[in-house]
Each structure stands twice: as C-alpha cells, then as structure tokens.
Amino acid sequence: MNPLEGSVIRQGDVILIRWIDAVTHGDCTWQDLAETKEDAEKEPPMMCTTGIVLTAVDTHIAVTDSIGEEECGHMTKIPRGMIIDIQKLDRLTAFMAHEDLED
C-alpha cells in the first residue's frame, strides 16, 4: 500500500513527514570492518520533518522551515521513496498572495 496514495500535497501546505533516512558510515580514512559491519546491520533512522511545502513533484517533496515574501529558511528535499507518512497540518495563508503559493 502506498502511504501517499490519495494525498494531495501542494505548495503552501504545512506538513509533517515521517521518513527513513539514508546513512553513511565513516570518513575519508580506512574503516574498521567489524564496526562497519555492526553499523550496517542497524535499521536506518526514522526522521520527522515539519515544514512549508515549496514543491511536491513525482520524485520528491521539498519543505522550508520559514518563509517570507522574498526569502526562506533552509530547504529539506526528501525523495518520495523514503517517505512513510505525510500529515497535512495546515495551509499557509499569510503569503497566499505570493505568486508561487497561489491555488
């Protein structure tokens, strides 16, 4: 079952996304094989992100934590294949006149 089936997520929606994060272990030096194997067996972390939707396309959803008329905060882009669940919390109305957030 697709957790996003029937979900209509649009620019300006305020959402909560539960998603599974990818993990990289190590740095640019040689890694201890036993430690790396142990880490490889652990489940990837479940993450929760709350934000204002900047875009929602077939491949990913991108959100920001803050938005103004000419600027926004940092952007988080989450591939749809990593998303477990999305809850629509609200719809941004303060900047709905902004051309990028119109219905």
VMD Tcl script that builds the backbone (N, CA, C; Angstrom):
set m [mol new atoms 309]
animate dup $m
set s [atomselect $m all]
$s set {name element resname resid chain x y z} {
  {N N MET 1 A 0.843 -1.193 0.000}
  {CA C MET 1 A 0.000 0.000 0.000}
  {C C MET 1 A 0.884 1.250 0.000}
  {N N ASN 2 A 0.587 2.189 -0.834}
  {CA C ASN 2 A 1.330 3.433 -0.938}
  {C C ASN 2 A 0.803 4.425 0.095}
  {N N PRO 3 A 1.636 4.873 1.079}
  {CA C PRO 3 A 1.157 5.789 2.104}
  {C C PRO 3 A 0.790 7.165 1.561}
  {N N LEU 4 A 1.219 7.472 0.334}
  {CA C LEU 4 A 0.927 8.779 -0.249}
  {C C LEU 4 A -0.268 8.742 -1.186}
  {N N GLU 5 A -0.834 7.551 -1.403}
  {CA C GLU 5 A -1.944 7.412 -2.329}
  {C C GLU 5 A -3.106 8.282 -1.865}
  {N N GLY 6 A -3.628 9.089 -2.748}
  {CA C GLY 6 A -4.749 9.962 -2.425}
  {C C GLY 6 A -4.336 11.256 -1.745}
  {N N SER 7 A -3.065 11.402 -1.395}
  {CA C SER 7 A -2.590 12.624 -0.758}
  {C C SER 7 A -2.399 13.708 -1.805}
  {N N VAL 8 A -3.014 14.842 -1.576}
  {CA C VAL 8 A -2.779 15.989 -2.438}
  {C C VAL 8 A -1.996 16.995 -1.611}
  {N N ILE 9 A -0.713 17.069 -1.882}
  {CA C ILE 9 A 0.181 17.987 -1.183}
  {C C ILE 9 A 0.571 19.068 -2.176}
  {N N ARG 10 A 0.368 20.332 -1.762}
  {CA C ARG 10 A 0.632 21.445 -2.664}
  {C C ARG 10 A 1.538 22.477 -2.005}
  {N N GLN 11 A 2.100 23.348 -2.824}
  {CA C GLN 11 A 2.874 24.470 -2.311}
  {C C GLN 11 A 2.024 25.209 -1.292}
  {N N GLY 12 A 2.647 25.589 -0.188}
  {CA C GLY 12 A 1.945 26.347 0.839}
  {C C GLY 12 A 1.332 25.491 1.931}
  {N N ASP 13 A 1.251 24.173 1.730}
  {CA C ASP 13 A 0.762 23.296 2.793}
  {C C ASP 13 A 1.802 23.210 3.898}
  {N N VAL 14 A 1.353 23.150 5.131}
  {CA C VAL 14 A 2.224 22.896 6.267}
  {C C VAL 14 A 2.037 21.415 6.604}
  {N N ILE 15 A 3.138 20.657 6.562}
  {CA C ILE 15 A 3.026 19.205 6.686}
  {C C ILE 15 A 4.011 18.639 7.713}
  {N N LEU 16 A 3.693 17.441 8.167}
  {CA C LEU 16 A 4.593 16.634 8.978}
  {C C LEU 16 A 4.893 15.384 8.162}
  {N N ILE 17 A 6.169 15.131 7.884}
  {CA C ILE 17 A 6.594 13.976 7.092}
  {C C ILE 17 A 7.374 13.029 7.993}
  {N N ARG 18 A 7.000 11.746 7.989}
  {CA C ARG 18 A 7.815 10.702 8.618}
  {C C ARG 18 A 8.527 9.979 7.487}
  {N N TRP 19 A 9.858 9.852 7.600}
  {CA C TRP 19 A 10.633 9.269 6.517}
  {C C TRP 19 A 11.846 8.531 7.062}
  {N N ILE 20 A 12.350 7.607 6.261}
  {CA C ILE 20 A 13.527 6.841 6.642}
  {C C ILE 20 A 14.746 7.483 5.983}
  {N N ASP 21 A 15.734 7.801 6.800}
  {CA C ASP 21 A 16.923 8.497 6.325}
  {C C ASP 21 A 17.964 7.501 5.799}
  {N N ALA 22 A 18.739 7.935 4.849}
  {CA C ALA 22 A 19.897 7.175 4.384}
  {C C ALA 22 A 21.052 7.448 5.346}
  {N N VAL 23 A 21.977 6.517 5.450}
  {CA C VAL 23 A 23.089 6.656 6.391}
  {C C VAL 23 A 24.404 6.397 5.667}
  {N N THR 24 A 25.399 7.206 5.970}
  {CA C THR 24 A 26.759 6.970 5.516}
  {C C THR 24 A 27.608 6.757 6.764}
  {N N HIS 25 A 28.424 5.738 6.738}
  {CA C HIS 25 A 29.279 5.428 7.884}
  {C C HIS 25 A 30.732 5.708 7.513}
  {N N GLY 26 A 31.420 6.451 8.356}
  {CA C GLY 26 A 32.851 6.651 8.150}
  {C C GLY 26 A 33.211 7.977 7.524}
  {N N ASP 27 A 34.503 8.147 7.345}
  {CA C ASP 27 A 35.033 9.362 6.742}
  {C C ASP 27 A 36.024 8.971 5.650}
  {N N CYS 28 A 37.016 9.804 5.376}
  {CA C CYS 28 A 37.926 9.543 4.257}
  {C C CYS 28 A 39.091 8.626 4.628}
  {N N THR 29 A 39.072 8.075 5.847}
  {CA C THR 29 A 40.128 7.142 6.248}
  {C C THR 29 A 39.591 5.712 6.196}
  {N N TRP 30 A 40.482 4.713 6.358}
  {CA C TRP 30 A 40.054 3.319 6.385}
  {C C TRP 30 A 39.171 3.079 7.599}
  {N N GLN 31 A 38.136 2.240 7.420}
  {CA C GLN 31 A 37.186 1.946 8.491}
  {C C GLN 31 A 37.435 0.556 9.057}
  {N N ASP 32 A 37.203 0.411 10.338}
  {CA C ASP 32 A 37.292 -0.900 10.970}
  {C C ASP 32 A 36.154 -1.764 10.446}
  {N N LEU 33 A 36.483 -2.916 9.862}
  {CA C LEU 33 A 35.473 -3.774 9.225}
  {C C LEU 33 A 34.430 -4.264 10.216}
  {N N ALA 34 A 34.828 -4.682 11.412}
  {CA C ALA 34 A 33.866 -5.188 12.400}
  {C C ALA 34 A 32.880 -4.096 12.815}
  {N N GLU 35 A 33.378 -2.884 13.081}
  {CA C GLU 35 A 32.498 -1.768 13.450}
  {C C GLU 35 A 31.556 -1.411 12.304}
  {N N THR 36 A 32.076 -1.415 11.095}
  {CA C THR 36 A 31.266 -1.065 9.928}
  {C C THR 36 A 30.174 -2.100 9.705}
  {N N LYS 37 A 30.519 -3.395 9.836}
  {CA C LYS 37 A 29.506 -4.446 9.694}
  {C C LYS 37 A 28.431 -4.310 10.767}
  {N N GLU 38 A 28.834 -4.014 11.991}
  {CA C GLU 38 A 27.869 -3.836 13.086}
  {C C GLU 38 A 26.920 -2.686 12.773}
  {N N ASP 39 A 27.461 -1.563 12.299}
  {CA C ASP 39 A 26.633 -0.417 11.948}
  {C C ASP 39 A 25.736 -0.731 10.748}
  {N N ALA 40 A 26.237 -1.532 9.818}
  {CA C ALA 40 A 25.468 -1.879 8.614}
  {C C ALA 40 A 24.206 -2.669 8.952}
  {N N GLU 41 A 24.229 -3.408 10.051}
  {CA C GLU 41 A 23.084 -4.231 10.435}
  {C C GLU 41 A 21.994 -3.448 11.150}
  {N N LYS 42 A 22.294 -2.240 11.608}
  {CA C LYS 42 A 21.307 -1.405 12.308}
  {C C LYS 42 A 20.283 -0.862 11.317}
  {N N GLU 43 A 19.052 -0.700 11.792}
  {CA C GLU 43 A 17.996 -0.092 10.973}
  {C C GLU 43 A 18.338 1.372 10.698}
  {N N PRO 44 A 17.996 1.866 9.506}
  {CA C PRO 44 A 18.185 3.301 9.260}
  {C C PRO 44 A 17.244 4.098 10.169}
  {N N PRO 45 A 17.622 5.320 10.522}
  {CA C PRO 45 A 16.802 6.099 11.444}
  {C C PRO 45 A 15.510 6.609 10.809}
  {N N MET 46 A 14.453 6.628 11.621}
  {CA C MET 46 A 13.178 7.234 11.238}
  {C C MET 46 A 13.271 8.710 11.604}
  {N N MET 47 A 12.941 9.574 10.666}
  {CA C MET 47 A 13.016 11.011 10.881}
  {C C MET 47 A 11.616 11.613 10.769}
  {N N CYS 48 A 11.416 12.744 11.425}
  {CA C CYS 48 A 10.187 13.529 11.292}
  {C C CYS 48 A 10.588 14.945 10.919}
  {N N THR 49 A 9.972 15.472 9.889}
  {CA C THR 49 A 10.249 16.832 9.438}
  {C C THR 49 A 8.929 17.568 9.310}
  {N N THR 50 A 8.869 18.755 9.854}
  {CA C THR 50 A 7.708 19.622 9.714}
  {C C THR 50 A 8.136 20.813 8.874}
  {N N GLY 51 A 7.316 21.211 7.909}
  {CA C GLY 51 A 7.697 22.351 7.094}
  {C C GLY 51 A 6.599 22.824 6.165}
  {N N ILE 52 A 6.900 23.892 5.478}
  {CA C ILE 52 A 6.020 24.504 4.481}
  {C C ILE 52 A 6.466 23.989 3.124}
  {N N VAL 53 A 5.544 23.428 2.368}
  {CA C VAL 53 A 5.887 22.814 1.080}
  {C C VAL 53 A 6.283 23.890 0.069}
  {N N LEU 54 A 7.488 23.731 -0.494}
  {CA C LEU 54 A 7.945 24.571 -1.596}
  {C C LEU 54 A 7.598 23.922 -2.924}
  {N N THR 55 A 7.731 22.600 -2.985}
  {CA C THR 55 A 7.349 21.849 -4.179}
  {C C THR 55 A 7.017 20.421 -3.787}
  {N N ALA 56 A 6.107 19.833 -4.526}
  {CA C ALA 56 A 5.746 18.420 -4.354}
  {C C ALA 56 A 5.588 17.852 -5.758}
  {N N VAL 57 A 6.602 17.100 -6.194}
  {CA C VAL 57 A 6.601 16.520 -7.536}
  {C C VAL 57 A 6.693 14.997 -7.419}
  {N N ASP 58 A 6.663 14.312 -8.552}
  {CA C ASP 58 A 6.670 12.848 -8.547}
  {C C ASP 58 A 7.867 12.255 -7.811}
  {N N THR 59 A 9.015 12.902 -7.878}
  {CA C THR 59 A 10.237 12.329 -7.314}
  {C C THR 59 A 10.514 12.711 -5.871}
  {N N HIS 60 A 10.047 13.893 -5.428}
  {CA C HIS 60 A 10.393 14.366 -4.091}
  {C C HIS 60 A 9.450 15.454 -3.603}
  {N N ILE 61 A 9.560 15.722 -2.306}
  {CA C ILE 61 A 8.874 16.855 -1.684}
  {C C ILE 61 A 9.949 17.711 -1.027}
  {N N ALA 62 A 9.874 19.024 -1.212}
  {CA C ALA 62 A 10.825 19.949 -0.603}
  {C C ALA 62 A 10.061 20.908 0.305}
  {N N VAL 63 A 10.573 21.074 1.530}
  {CA C VAL 63 A 9.941 21.964 2.502}
  {C C VAL 63 A 10.962 22.955 3.042}
  {N N THR 64 A 10.456 24.054 3.586}
  {CA C THR 64 A 11.278 25.032 4.291}
  {C C THR 64 A 10.674 25.250 5.669}
  {N N ASP 65 A 11.516 25.709 6.595}
  {CA C ASP 65 A 11.022 25.949 7.951}
  {C C ASP 65 A 10.487 27.361 8.144}
  {N N SER 66 A 10.857 28.280 7.277}
  {CA C SER 66 A 10.430 29.676 7.395}
  {C C SER 66 A 10.275 30.254 5.997}
  {N N ILE 67 A 9.304 31.167 5.837}
  {CA C ILE 67 A 9.120 31.778 4.517}
  {C C ILE 67 A 8.677 33.226 4.674}
  {N N GLY 68 A 9.219 34.074 3.811}
  {CA C GLY 68 A 8.834 35.475 3.750}
  {C C GLY 68 A 8.473 35.822 2.317}
  {N N GLU 69 A 8.279 37.087 2.058}
  {CA C GLU 69 A 7.890 37.493 0.703}
  {C C GLU 69 A 9.025 37.321 -0.296}
  {N N GLU 70 A 10.271 37.477 0.137}
  {CA C GLU 70 A 11.416 37.407 -0.771}
  {C C GLU 70 A 12.483 36.400 -0.347}
  {N N GLU 71 A 12.312 35.716 0.790}
  {CA C GLU 71 A 13.321 34.792 1.259}
  {C C GLU 71 A 12.677 33.648 2.033}
  {N N CYS 72 A 13.489 32.614 2.255}
  {CA C CYS 72 A 13.004 31.489 3.056}
  {C C CYS 72 A 14.167 30.910 3.839}
  {N N GLY 73 A 13.846 30.036 4.789}
  {CA C GLY 73 A 14.866 29.356 5.574}
  {C C GLY 73 A 15.470 28.217 4.776}
  {N N HIS 74 A 16.154 27.315 5.478}
  {CA C HIS 74 A 16.801 26.200 4.774}
  {C C HIS 74 A 15.748 25.295 4.130}
  {N N MET 75 A 16.164 24.575 3.111}
  {CA C MET 75 A 15.277 23.682 2.368}
  {C C MET 75 A 15.685 22.246 2.640}
  {N N THR 76 A 14.692 21.379 2.886}
  {CA C THR 76 A 14.923 19.948 3.017}
  {C C THR 76 A 14.178 19.255 1.884}
  {N N LYS 77 A 14.907 18.448 1.099}
  {CA C LYS 77 A 14.331 17.728 -0.039}
  {C C LYS 77 A 14.332 16.242 0.306}
  {N N ILE 78 A 13.134 15.635 0.302}
  {CA C ILE 78 A 13.002 14.241 0.693}
  {C C ILE 78 A 12.476 13.430 -0.490}
  {N N PRO 79 A 13.240 12.433 -0.942}
  {CA C PRO 79 A 12.750 11.576 -2.030}
  {C C PRO 79 A 11.484 10.841 -1.603}
  {N N ARG 80 A 10.505 10.766 -2.480}
  {CA C ARG 80 A 9.227 10.129 -2.138}
  {C C ARG 80 A 9.384 8.672 -1.723}
  {N N GLY 81 A 10.377 7.971 -2.277}
  {CA C GLY 81 A 10.582 6.579 -1.923}
  {C C GLY 81 A 11.015 6.373 -0.478}
  {N N MET 82 A 11.449 7.437 0.197}
  {CA C MET 82 A 11.876 7.350 1.593}
  {C C MET 82 A 10.755 7.739 2.563}
  {N N ILE 83 A 9.648 8.269 2.028}
  {CA C ILE 83 A 8.564 8.771 2.875}
  {C C ILE 83 A 7.657 7.627 3.322}
  {N N ILE 84 A 7.386 7.599 4.617}
  {CA C ILE 84 A 6.493 6.616 5.219}
  {C C ILE 84 A 5.081 7.172 5.337}
  {N N ASP 85 A 4.979 8.433 5.758}
  {CA C ASP 85 A 3.668 9.025 6.037}
  {C C ASP 85 A 3.755 10.537 5.934}
  {N N ILE 86 A 2.659 11.155 5.498}
  {CA C ILE 86 A 2.561 12.620 5.472}
  {C C ILE 86 A 1.242 13.012 6.115}
  {N N GLN 87 A 1.308 13.993 7.011}
  {CA C GLN 87 A 0.092 14.559 7.591}
  {C C GLN 87 A 0.042 16.031 7.219}
  {N N LYS 88 A -1.066 16.439 6.646}
  {CA C LYS 88 A -1.249 17.856 6.350}
  {C C LYS 88 A -1.750 18.519 7.630}
  {N N LEU 89 A -0.997 19.504 8.122}
  {CA C LEU 89 A -1.327 20.166 9.374}
  {C C LEU 89 A -2.121 21.441 9.169}
  {N N ASP 90 A -1.826 22.154 8.087}
  {CA C ASP 90 A -2.438 23.455 7.868}
  {C C ASP 90 A -2.164 23.878 6.432}
  {N N ARG 91 A -2.680 25.007 6.072}
  {CA C ARG 91 A -2.396 25.616 4.766}
  {C C ARG 91 A -1.949 27.032 5.030}
  {N N LEU 92 A -0.804 27.407 4.516}
  {CA C LEU 92 A -0.257 28.743 4.718}
  {C C LEU 92 A -1.187 29.766 4.094}
  {N N THR 93 A -1.564 30.764 4.863}
  {CA C THR 93 A -2.443 31.807 4.314}
  {C C THR 93 A -1.781 33.176 4.326}
  {N N ALA 94 A -0.774 33.377 5.180}
  {CA C ALA 94 A -0.160 34.699 5.323}
  {C C ALA 94 A 0.445 35.211 4.022}
  {N N PHE 95 A 1.000 34.300 3.203}
  {CA C PHE 95 A 1.656 34.710 1.971}
  {C C PHE 95 A 0.957 34.142 0.750}
  {N N MET 96 A -0.331 33.827 0.865}
  {CA C MET 96 A -1.039 33.220 -0.258}
  {C C MET 96 A -1.094 34.141 -1.471}
  {N N ALA 97 A -0.878 35.438 -1.281}
  {CA C ALA 97 A -0.857 36.356 -2.422}
  {C C ALA 97 A 0.423 36.179 -3.239}
  {N N HIS 98 A 1.425 35.554 -2.632}
  {CA C HIS 98 A 2.694 35.324 -3.338}
  {C C HIS 98 A 2.411 34.435 -4.539}
  {N N GLU 99 A 2.887 34.814 -5.721}
  {CA C GLU 99 A 2.549 34.110 -6.956}
  {C C GLU 99 A 2.918 32.628 -6.937}
  {N N ASP 100 A 3.969 32.244 -6.204}
  {CA C ASP 100 A 4.382 30.848 -6.164}
  {C C ASP 100 A 3.508 29.990 -5.270}
  {N N LEU 101 A 2.669 30.594 -4.437}
  {CA C LEU 101 A 1.856 29.843 -3.496}
  {C C LEU 101 A 0.366 29.938 -3.796}
  {N N GLU 102 A 0.008 30.450 -4.937}
  {CA C GLU 102 A -1.410 30.576 -5.277}
  {C C GLU 102 A -2.025 29.208 -5.507}
  {N N ASP 103 A -3.306 29.092 -5.232}
  {CA C ASP 103 A -4.047 27.834 -5.503}
  {C C ASP 103 A -4.155 27.571 -6.977}
}
mol reanalyze $m
mol bondsrecalc $m
mol representation Tube
mol addrep $m
